[in-house]
Amino acid sequence: MIDRRPSMIVRCTSAADVVHCLRFIHQHGLPFSIRGGGHNIAGNAVCEDGLMIDLSLMKDVHIDPERQHGSVEPGCTLADFDAAAQAYGLATPLGINSTTGVAGLTLGGGFGWLSRKYGMTIDNLLSMEVITADGQQLHASESENADLFWGLRGGGGNFGIVTRFEYQLHPVGPNVLCGLIVFPFDQAKAVITQFARFTETMPDELNVWMITRQAPPLPFLPEEVHGKEIVALAMCYAGDPAEGERHITPLREFGTAYGEHIGVQPYTDWQQAFDPLLTPGARNYWKTHNFSTLDEGPIDAIIEYASALPSSQCEIFIGTIGGQTRRALPDAMAYSNRDANYVLNVHARWETTAEDAHCIAWAREFFTRSQPFASSGAYVNFLTGDESDRVAFAYGASYERLAKLKKKFDPANIFRINQNIRPA
């Protein structure tokens, strides 16, 4: 879906290379884009007729097991970081798809299976090495360039190019209780309603997400179920597996399941479990809402549109956050949506250009239908390339402060191929 052609691509291997790129850009007045993992739905890694600064070769990961700190370069994916940290039984909250770039995920906020216990990715960010629009190399933390550090924690790529991230790590696994329970779609109202109530009181160690789509050919499902509409509950318990088994028992009573696959497995394996649903090459269009509660209105909207999926790869999922993610103050960093307990993503995915109009219309219509029930803000990492009008809404109360910070660090708005914050 992204058909842009840079004039040149520079594959950086150091912060010095990035500085050289910015000097060249200033000298020639070029537009430019920044590629980390290249995973983002908006396609902002690629510019038209300009310079792509490709950071994907910068993949160094350093783990300090005694201090429980981890530092990574911006070309790392979740798979790179998870594998290095899990060698010491450590992890930090990241996303749920191992091909996601750590840099883009972090700069937009970041959340995943561990977020209810340990917070957003940015809640665990300790410092960053940043190259700003004027080519300066700055260290940003709570004690140094604190205003820049505030803006980078959720403000996306608007303030500079981060060449190293340092995170707080936590003891996790290396084996965790996790897996799926798959229910028939005709039980959707009961299952999703019980999911909504259950997630309001479950312990922070437990995370449960809801996905409704056509069943992929999972080996634990009968063959006749493959391709049928389903409701799946995906779960991960970041604690003692025996204790986790006690907490997940009620989930099995939400309906009569087609099947389940729950057990203790390496955390790194669970982080890759959904990779087969996000392989390269398909056409994608997403829409997103935050919710503080899931009541009958949004549940009915989910069921209505999930019963009319426009392709076999489309899905609607609800990522549950809450827990520790709500305990940071809304003004503590650029990401301010601390009232969100759920992030809904309408993931339209299909194969051919002939399906574009139908699949995009389905996603937009569901977005409009469910909007009255949504809470404030939006998750910028799920915004598509045509949603620049939602950026101010996504940041909410933080936006005015972000615009002033943008004027300080990037007054000419050279970092603009992103979910752009315009200088005040």
C-alpha positions as CSV (number, residue, x, y, z in Angstrom):
1,M,0.0,0.0,0.0
2,I,3.0,2.3,0.4
3,D,4.5,3.1,-3.0
4,R,7.1,5.8,-2.4
5,R,10.6,5.9,-3.9
6,P,13.4,7.6,-2.1
7,S,16.2,9.1,-4.3
8,M,18.8,7.5,-2.0
9,I,19.0,5.3,1.1
10,V,21.8,5.6,3.6
11,R,22.3,2.5,5.8
12,C,23.7,4.0,9.0
13,T,25.9,2.0,11.3
14,S,26.7,4.7,13.9
15,A,25.4,7.9,15.4
16,A,28.1,9.7,13.4
17,D,26.5,8.4,10.1
18,V,23.2,9.9,11.3
19,V,24.9,13.3,11.9
20,H,26.4,13.2,8.4
21,C,22.9,12.5,6.9
22,L,21.4,15.5,8.7
23,R,24.2,17.8,7.5
24,F,23.6,16.5,3.9
25,I,19.9,17.1,4.3
26,H,20.4,20.7,5.5
27,Q,22.9,21.4,2.7
28,H,20.6,20.2,-0.1
29,G,17.1,21.0,1.4
30,L,16.0,17.4,1.0
31,P,12.9,15.7,2.5
32,F,13.8,12.6,4.5
33,S,12.3,9.7,6.4
34,I,13.7,7.5,9.1
35,R,13.4,3.7,9.1
36,G,13.8,1.7,12.2
37,G,12.0,-1.6,12.0
38,G,9.9,-0.6,9.0
39,H,6.8,-2.1,10.7
40,N,4.6,0.9,11.1
41,I,1.2,0.9,9.3
42,A,1.4,4.5,8.1
43,G,4.5,3.8,6.0
44,N,6.4,6.8,7.4
45,A,9.7,4.9,7.0
46,V,9.6,5.7,3.3
47,C,9.7,9.2,1.7
48,E,9.2,10.2,-2.0
49,D,12.2,11.5,-3.9
50,G,14.3,12.2,-0.7
51,L,16.7,10.5,1.6
52,M,15.8,7.5,3.7
53,I,17.9,7.3,6.8
54,D,17.9,3.5,7.4
55,L,18.8,2.5,10.9
56,S,18.1,-1.2,10.5
57,L,21.8,-2.2,10.6
58,M,22.2,-0.6,14.1
59,K,21.2,-3.6,16.1
60,D,23.5,-3.6,19.2
61,V,21.9,-4.8,22.4
62,H,23.6,-4.7,25.8
63,I,22.1,-6.2,28.9
64,D,23.4,-5.4,32.4
65,P,21.9,-8.2,34.5
66,E,23.1,-6.8,37.8
67,R,21.5,-3.4,37.4
68,Q,18.6,-4.9,35.3
69,H,19.1,-2.4,32.6
70,G,19.1,-3.0,28.8
71,S,20.2,-0.7,26.1
72,V,19.4,-1.1,22.4
73,E,20.1,0.6,19.1
74,P,17.2,1.7,16.9
75,G,17.5,-1.0,14.3
76,C,16.5,-3.7,16.8
77,T,13.3,-5.6,16.7
78,L,11.4,-7.0,19.6
79,A,12.8,-10.4,18.8
80,D,16.4,-9.0,19.1
81,F,15.7,-7.3,22.5
82,D,13.6,-10.1,23.9
83,A,16.2,-12.8,23.1
84,A,19.1,-10.8,24.6
85,A,17.2,-9.9,27.8
86,Q,15.6,-13.4,28.3
87,A,19.1,-14.9,28.3
88,Y,19.2,-13.5,31.9
89,G,15.5,-14.1,32.7
90,L,14.7,-10.4,32.1
91,A,12.3,-8.4,30.0
92,T,10.6,-5.0,29.6
93,P,7.1,-4.3,28.3
94,L,7.1,-4.3,24.5
95,G,4.6,-5.2,21.8
96,I,3.2,-8.5,20.8
97,N,4.7,-9.1,17.3
98,S,8.4,-9.9,17.2
99,T,9.1,-8.1,13.9
100,T,8.1,-4.7,15.4
101,G,10.9,-2.2,15.6
102,V,11.8,-1.3,19.2
103,A,12.4,2.4,18.3
104,G,9.1,3.3,16.7
105,L,7.1,1.2,19.3
106,T,8.8,3.0,22.2
107,L,8.5,6.6,20.8
108,G,4.8,6.1,20.3
109,G,4.3,4.7,23.8
110,G,4.5,0.9,23.6
111,F,2.4,-1.7,25.4
112,G,2.1,-5.5,25.4
113,W,1.6,-8.6,27.6
114,L,3.7,-7.2,30.5
115,S,2.2,-3.7,30.6
116,R,-0.4,-4.4,33.3
117,K,2.3,-5.4,35.7
118,Y,5.2,-3.1,34.6
119,G,3.5,-0.2,32.7
120,M,4.0,1.2,29.2
121,T,7.3,0.8,27.4
122,I,8.0,4.5,28.0
123,D,7.3,4.0,31.7
124,N,10.4,1.8,31.7
125,L,12.6,4.1,29.6
126,L,15.6,5.4,31.5
127,S,17.4,7.5,29.0
128,M,18.0,8.1,25.3
129,E,20.8,9.3,23.0
130,V,19.3,11.7,20.6
131,I,20.5,13.6,17.5
132,T,18.4,16.8,17.2
133,A,17.5,18.8,14.0
134,D,20.7,21.0,14.3
135,G,22.9,17.9,14.5
136,Q,23.6,18.0,18.2
137,Q,24.0,14.7,20.0
138,L,22.2,14.9,23.4
139,H,21.6,12.6,26.3
140,A,18.0,12.8,27.5
141,S,16.8,11.5,30.8
142,E,14.9,12.7,33.9
143,S,18.0,14.6,35.0
144,E,19.4,15.8,31.6
145,N,17.4,17.5,28.9
146,A,14.3,16.5,30.9
147,D,12.0,18.5,28.6
148,L,13.2,16.6,25.5
149,F,12.9,13.3,27.5
150,W,9.3,14.2,28.3
151,G,8.5,14.7,24.7
152,L,10.2,11.7,23.3
153,R,8.2,9.4,25.6
154,G,5.2,9.2,23.4
155,G,5.9,12.1,21.0
156,G,7.0,9.9,18.2
157,G,9.8,10.9,15.8
158,N,9.0,14.6,16.1
159,F,12.1,15.8,18.1
160,G,15.1,14.0,16.8
161,I,16.6,10.6,15.8
162,V,17.3,8.3,18.8
163,T,20.4,6.3,18.4
164,R,20.2,4.4,21.7
165,F,17.5,3.6,24.2
166,E,18.1,2.5,27.8
167,Y,15.3,0.6,29.7
168,Q,14.6,-0.8,33.1
169,L,14.3,-4.6,33.0
170,H,12.3,-6.9,35.2
171,P,12.4,-10.6,36.1
172,V,10.1,-12.4,33.6
173,G,10.0,-16.1,32.8
174,P,11.9,-17.4,31.0
175,N,8.8,-19.6,30.9
176,V,5.4,-18.1,31.3
177,L,1.8,-19.4,31.3
178,C,0.1,-18.3,28.1
179,G,-2.1,-19.4,25.3
180,L,-5.5,-19.2,23.6
181,I,-9.1,-20.2,24.2
182,V,-11.2,-20.2,21.0
183,F,-15.0,-19.9,21.1
184,P,-17.7,-20.0,18.4
185,F,-18.8,-16.7,17.1
186,D,-22.4,-17.3,18.0
187,Q,-21.3,-17.1,21.6
188,A,-19.6,-13.7,21.0
189,K,-22.0,-11.5,23.1
190,A,-21.6,-13.7,26.2
191,V,-17.9,-14.2,25.8
192,I,-17.0,-10.5,25.1
193,T,-19.3,-9.3,27.9
194,Q,-17.7,-11.7,30.4
195,F,-14.2,-10.7,29.1
196,A,-15.1,-7.0,29.8
197,R,-16.2,-7.7,33.3
198,F,-13.3,-10.1,34.1
199,T,-10.6,-7.8,32.9
200,E,-11.9,-5.1,35.3
201,T,-10.7,-7.0,38.4
202,M,-8.0,-9.5,37.2
203,P,-4.6,-9.2,38.9
204,D,-1.9,-7.1,37.3
205,E,0.2,-10.2,36.5
206,L,-2.5,-11.4,34.2
207,N,-3.3,-10.0,30.7
208,V,-6.1,-11.1,28.5
209,W,-6.8,-9.8,25.0
210,M,-9.8,-10.4,22.8
211,I,-9.6,-11.1,19.1
212,T,-12.5,-11.8,16.7
213,R,-11.7,-13.0,13.1
214,Q,-11.9,-16.1,11.0
215,A,-10.1,-19.0,12.5
216,P,-6.6,-19.6,11.1
217,P,-5.6,-23.3,10.7
218,L,-4.4,-23.7,14.3
219,P,-3.4,-27.3,15.0
220,F,-5.5,-27.6,18.2
221,L,-8.8,-26.6,16.4
222,P,-10.8,-29.2,14.4
223,E,-10.3,-28.8,10.7
224,E,-14.0,-27.9,10.2
225,V,-13.5,-24.8,12.3
226,H,-10.8,-23.4,10.1
227,G,-12.1,-20.3,8.3
228,K,-15.1,-19.9,10.6
229,E,-15.7,-16.7,12.6
230,I,-14.5,-17.0,16.1
231,V,-13.8,-15.1,19.3
232,A,-10.5,-15.9,20.9
233,L,-9.1,-15.0,24.2
234,A,-5.3,-14.7,24.3
235,M,-3.6,-14.6,27.7
236,C,-0.3,-14.3,29.4
237,Y,0.5,-14.5,33.1
238,A,3.7,-12.8,34.3
239,G,4.1,-14.7,37.5
240,D,4.1,-18.1,39.0
241,P,2.4,-20.4,36.4
242,A,0.6,-22.4,39.1
243,E,-0.9,-19.3,40.5
244,G,-1.8,-18.2,37.0
245,E,-3.7,-21.4,36.4
246,R,-6.0,-20.5,39.3
247,H,-6.7,-17.0,37.9
248,I,-7.5,-18.2,34.3
249,T,-9.9,-20.9,35.3
250,P,-13.0,-18.7,35.0
251,L,-12.1,-17.9,31.4
252,R,-12.9,-21.5,30.4
253,E,-16.4,-21.0,31.7
254,F,-17.3,-18.1,29.4
255,G,-18.8,-20.5,26.8
256,T,-18.3,-23.8,25.1
257,A,-15.0,-23.5,23.4
258,Y,-13.9,-25.0,20.1
259,G,-10.6,-25.7,21.7
260,E,-7.7,-24.2,23.7
261,H,-3.9,-24.3,23.7
262,I,-2.7,-23.1,27.1
263,G,0.5,-24.1,28.8
264,V,3.9,-23.0,30.0
265,Q,6.3,-22.0,27.3
266,P,9.3,-19.6,26.7
267,Y,8.2,-16.0,26.8
268,T,10.2,-15.4,23.6
269,D,8.0,-18.0,21.9
270,W,4.8,-16.3,23.0
271,Q,6.1,-13.0,21.7
272,Q,6.4,-14.6,18.3
273,A,3.1,-16.5,18.4
274,F,1.2,-13.9,16.3
275,D,3.9,-13.3,13.7
276,P,2.2,-15.7,11.1
277,L,-0.8,-13.3,11.1
278,L,1.4,-10.3,10.2
279,T,3.7,-11.5,7.5
280,P,5.0,-9.0,4.9
281,G,3.3,-8.4,1.6
282,A,-0.4,-7.9,2.4
283,R,-2.4,-4.7,2.2
284,N,-3.3,-3.2,5.5
285,Y,-5.6,-0.4,6.9
286,W,-6.1,0.2,10.6
287,K,-8.4,2.3,12.8
288,T,-8.1,2.7,16.6
289,H,-10.0,3.8,19.7
290,N,-9.2,3.9,23.4
291,F,-11.8,2.8,25.9
292,S,-12.0,3.2,29.6
293,T,-14.8,0.7,29.9
294,L,-16.4,-1.8,27.5
295,D,-20.2,-1.7,27.8
296,E,-23.0,-3.0,25.7
297,G,-22.6,-0.3,23.0
298,P,-19.1,-1.1,21.8
299,I,-19.6,-4.8,22.3
300,D,-22.6,-4.8,20.0
301,A,-20.7,-2.7,17.4
302,I,-17.8,-5.2,17.5
303,I,-20.2,-8.1,16.9
304,E,-22.0,-6.4,14.1
305,Y,-18.9,-5.7,12.1
306,A,-17.1,-8.9,13.0
307,S,-20.0,-10.8,11.5
308,A,-19.3,-9.0,8.2
309,L,-15.5,-9.3,7.8
310,P,-14.5,-8.2,4.3
311,S,-11.6,-10.6,4.0
312,S,-10.4,-13.8,5.7
313,Q,-7.5,-11.8,7.3
314,C,-9.4,-9.0,8.8
315,E,-9.8,-8.8,12.6
316,I,-11.0,-6.7,15.5
317,F,-8.9,-6.9,18.6
318,I,-9.0,-5.4,22.0
319,G,-5.6,-5.0,23.8
320,T,-6.1,-4.8,27.6
321,I,-3.9,-2.4,29.4
322,G,-4.9,-0.7,32.7
323,G,-3.1,-1.9,35.9
324,Q,0.3,-0.2,36.1
325,T,-0.3,1.8,32.9
326,R,-2.9,3.9,34.7
327,R,-0.7,4.8,37.7
328,A,1.6,7.3,35.9
329,L,0.3,10.9,36.0
330,P,-1.2,12.0,32.7
331,D,1.3,14.9,32.4
332,A,4.3,12.8,33.4
333,M,5.3,12.3,29.7
334,A,3.9,13.1,26.3
335,Y,1.7,9.9,26.3
336,S,-1.2,11.1,28.4
337,N,-4.0,8.6,27.9
338,R,-3.8,7.1,31.4
339,D,-7.6,6.6,31.6
340,A,-7.4,3.9,28.9
341,N,-8.0,0.4,30.0
342,Y,-8.4,-1.0,26.5
343,V,-7.0,-0.2,23.1
344,L,-9.1,-1.3,20.2
345,N,-7.6,-1.9,16.8
346,V,-9.6,-2.6,13.7
347,H,-7.1,-4.4,11.5
348,A,-8.2,-4.7,7.9
349,R,-5.9,-6.9,5.9
350,W,-6.2,-8.3,2.4
351,E,-4.3,-9.3,-0.7
352,T,-5.4,-7.4,-3.9
353,T,-6.0,-3.8,-5.0
354,A,-9.5,-4.8,-6.1
355,E,-10.4,-5.3,-2.4
356,D,-9.1,-1.9,-1.3
357,A,-12.4,0.1,-1.3
358,H,-14.4,-2.6,0.4
359,C,-11.9,-3.3,3.2
360,I,-11.1,0.3,3.9
361,A,-14.8,1.2,4.0
362,W,-15.5,-1.6,6.5
363,A,-12.8,-0.3,8.8
364,R,-13.9,3.3,8.6
365,E,-17.5,2.4,9.1
366,F,-16.8,0.4,12.2
367,F,-14.6,3.2,13.5
368,T,-17.5,5.7,13.1
369,R,-20.0,3.2,14.6
370,S,-17.9,2.6,17.8
371,Q,-16.7,6.2,18.2
372,P,-19.5,7.4,20.5
373,F,-18.4,4.9,23.2
374,A,-14.6,5.7,23.0
375,S,-12.7,7.6,25.7
376,S,-10.1,10.3,25.1
377,G,-7.0,10.1,23.0
378,A,-5.7,7.5,20.6
379,Y,-2.6,5.3,20.3
380,V,-0.4,7.1,17.7
381,N,1.4,3.9,16.7
382,F,-2.0,2.6,15.3
383,L,-2.8,5.7,13.3
384,T,-2.7,5.4,9.5
385,G,-1.2,7.8,6.9
386,D,-4.5,9.6,6.3
387,E,-5.2,10.5,10.0
388,S,-3.1,13.7,10.4
389,D,-6.3,15.3,11.6
390,R,-6.3,13.0,14.7
391,V,-2.8,13.8,16.0
392,A,-3.9,16.6,18.3
393,F,-6.8,14.5,19.5
394,A,-4.5,11.5,20.1
395,Y,-2.2,13.6,22.4
396,G,-5.0,15.4,24.2
397,A,-3.9,17.7,27.0
398,S,-0.2,17.1,26.0
399,Y,-0.5,18.6,22.5
400,E,0.0,22.2,23.3
401,R,3.1,21.5,25.4
402,L,4.4,19.2,22.6
403,A,3.9,22.0,20.0
404,K,6.0,24.4,22.1
405,L,8.7,21.7,22.6
406,K,8.7,21.1,18.8
407,K,9.4,24.9,18.3
408,K,12.4,24.6,20.6
409,F,14.0,21.5,19.1
410,D,12.7,21.5,15.5
411,P,11.4,24.9,14.6
412,A,11.6,24.3,10.8
413,N,9.7,21.0,11.2
414,I,12.3,19.0,9.3
415,F,11.1,15.9,11.2
416,R,7.7,15.9,9.6
417,I,7.3,12.5,7.8
418,N,5.6,11.1,10.9
419,Q,2.4,11.6,12.9
420,N,3.4,15.3,12.8
421,I,3.3,17.8,15.6
422,R,3.6,21.3,14.1
423,P,5.8,23.8,15.9
424,A,3.8,26.3,18.0
